[in-house]
Amino acid sequence: MKTLTHVDERGEDPRMVDVSGKTVTDRTAHAQARVLFPRDVAQTLSDAGFMTKKGAVLTVAQIAGVMGVKATSQLIPLCHPLSLNGCRVEITMEGDEAVIDCRVSCLGKTGVEMEALTGASVAALTIYDMCKALSHDMVIREVKLMGKAGGKRDFQRIEA
């Protein structure tokens, strides 16, 4: 039976997981978030080269995503601070939707899933912030782990 790792046996007393007995391995994670724009907003942004009065939307969101990755342990209470080897945030448009892919790697005793998820989320929030003057009808959706490697078990999302 699977158990929660951030609480004691009674499901109480939150704690950071003790990773001292774990083996150092290469850890990678890939997370994705999507921002759906109303069609007219997507067209306006595309026509403007994704520039708004606040600046280059996708470029600023990429930088914000990297900053989010680096700040994960300050935002998620029980996450370990990690020494990261790499982080890449890519944002592409698929129709009226911005697709954010965040990939993170480290050599360590704990995974980087939360860092990848945080990076994708912060990039999505930044897009929303930079575009809300055009519409509040944007939807941030499908923040999800796409895959991870290293540690006890690997994971790869299978989508139809």
TAQUI-V594322 format. One record per pair of residues at least 24 apart in sequence whose C-alpha atoms are under 6 Angstrom apart, sorted by the first residue. I is the first residue (numbers start at 0). J is the second residue. D is the distance in whole Angstrom. If there is no record, write none. Layout:
BEGIN
I|J|D  I|J|D
END
This chain:
BEGIN
15|77|5  21|108|6  22|108|6  23|107|5  23|108|5  24|106|6  24|107|6  25|105|6  25|106|5  25|149|6  26|104|6  26|105|5  26|106|6  26|110|6  26|148|6  26|149|5  27|103|6  27|104|4  27|147|5  27|148|5  28|102|6  28|103|5  28|111|6  28|112|5  28|146|6  28|147|4  29|101|6  29|102|4  29|115|6  29|145|5  29|146|5  30|100|6  30|101|5  30|115|5  30|116|5  30|143|6  30|144|4  30|145|5  31|99|5  31|100|5  31|119|6  31|142|6  31|143|5  32|99|5  32|119|5  32|141|5  32|142|4  33|97|6  33|98|5  33|139|6  33|140|5  33|141|6  34|96|5  34|97|5  34|138|6  34|139|4  35|96|4  35|137|6  35|138|5  36|95|5  36|96|6  36|137|5  38|95|6  41|95|5  60|122|5  60|125|5  60|126|6  61|88|5  63|122|6  64|118|4  64|119|6  64|121|5  64|122|4  65|118|6  67|117|6  67|118|5  67|121|6  68|114|5  68|117|6  68|118|5  71|114|6
END
